[in-house]
Amino acid sequence: MMVEWIAFVQVGVVTILAALVIVGLYGLGVRLQAVAEDEDRNRTLHRVGSWACFVVSGIVVLFGIVLIVPALSKLVGL
């Protein structure tokens, strides 16, 4: 049986990059939330930025789940 190494490497690279994006965005959101608690300046801007990071990381996670679960992929039309 022939293993498709290029496809295997592609899946590995995409997995690592997706994990870095999710963790990075969530960490940035936590940091912005902490800064919003400490400082008086730009409190609203930091809170909006933190929630934007949380929302984007959540969307990336949901998209990954949709790609993994075949029934959801068919439901969405991917």
Secondary structure, 3 states (H helix, E strand, C coil): CCCCHHHHHHHHHHHHHHHHHHHHHHHHHHHHHHHHHHCCCCHHHHHHHHHHHHHHHHHHHHHHHHHHCHHHHHHHCC
